[in-house]
Amino acid sequence: MPKKIKTWIIDDESDAQELIKGIIKEEYPELEVAGVSVNIDDAFEKIKKEKPNLVFLDINLPRGSGINFLERFPVRKFEVIVISGFPENKESLQRFRNIPFLQKPFSMDEFKKLTDLAIQSIQDDPHKVHRYD
């Protein structure tokens, strides 16, 4: 059996965490939720250690934003899907190039489309490196 794709959820809302975990459990047997973080300091430490392939990232977090989190990884080896209830956050992601943005509340179709693309990217090149200027 192929190795599972390790995912991490960064969201301070337990409802959002549970929703994402539930969708992954139901729809994506190839994904494994390795953990959840509710703030960027915890997320930064755990992601450096655990090395997930895919991160679901909220923007509005306590003690720093998802943008601050991304800035800590000028070179990253994981895919990111940003999930935010604030459409204005999409613009602040521009400099990170090609990070998909899913607006809360999202439809199952939108979630699956972006997750499928991320999985495909990971399977096509598991060692892909993302940089930002």
N, C-alpha and C positions, 0 to 999 in steps of 0.2 A: 504494500500500500504506500503511495507517495506520502512524503512528509507533509504535515499540515502547515498551512500558511498562518504564521503567528500574527495576531492582531492585538492592538491596544486601544482602549477607549479613554479619551480625556474629556470629561464633562462633569461639571459640578452638580448637575441635576440627576437625581437617582432615577426619575421617570425616563429620562433620555437614555441613560446607561442601560436600563432594563429593556427598553424598546430595541435598541441596537443589538444587545445580547440575544434577545428573543428572535429577531430577524435572522441573525447569523446562525443560531441554533436550528431554526426551521428551514432556512433556504440554502445554507452554505456548509455542507459537511466538510469541505476542504479547509475551512477556516477554524482557528482555535482562538478564543479570547484568552490571552495570556494574563491580562490584568486591566485594571481601571485606575485612573488617577483623577483627582478632583482639583488639582492645582498644578501650575507649570513646574514648580520646584520638584515636587514628587515625580511628575511625569519625566522630567529631564533625567533624573537619577535612575529611575527604573528602566527607561528606554535605552539609555546607554548600556545598562547591564543586561537587559533581556533581549535586546536587538530584534524587535518585531519587524515584520515585512510591511505591515499596513497599520496606519494610525487614523482613527476617527477623531477629529479634533474640533472642539467647540472653541469659539473665539472669546466670548465674554466669560472670564474665569476670575476667581478670587486671587489676589496677589499677582496679577499679571495676565496678559491676554494670550490667546493662541498665536498671535503675531509674535509676541515676545518669545514664546516657545520655539517657533520656527527660526527666529534670529539666532538662537543658541546652536542651531545646526546649519552653518553655512555650507557644509557638505553633509548630506544625509543619504543613507542607504535604505530608506523606507518610503513607501508611497503614503500620501496623505489625502484624506477626504475631509474637507472642512464642512461642519454642520453648524449652522448659525441661524438664529431667529432674526438677525439684523442684516437686511440686504446691503446696507452701506458698508458692511465688512468686506464685501466682495472686492471692492476697489483697493483696499489696503493689502490685498493678496497679490496684486499685479506683479510686483517685483520678484515674487517667488516662482514665477513662470509655471503655467500649467497645473496649478493645484485646483482640483474640482471643488465647486462650491454647491452645497446642498442647503436650500433654505428651509428652516422649520416653519410650520409643519410641512413635512415632505411626503410625497406619495411613494408607495412601495415601488412603483415602476422607476421613479427617479433614483431611489436608493440602489435598486438592483443594477440599473444602467451604469452608475458610477462605480459600484463595487465590482461589477463584472469587468469593467475596463482596468481597474486597479489590479485585479487578479491576473488578467491577461498580461499586463505589463510585467508583473512579478514573475510569471511563468516564462515569458519570452526572454527576460534577462534578470535572473535573481540577484545579480551583483551590480545592477544599475546604480549609478551615483547621480544625485541631484545637487546642483549648486545654484546659488543665487548671487546676484551682483550686490 
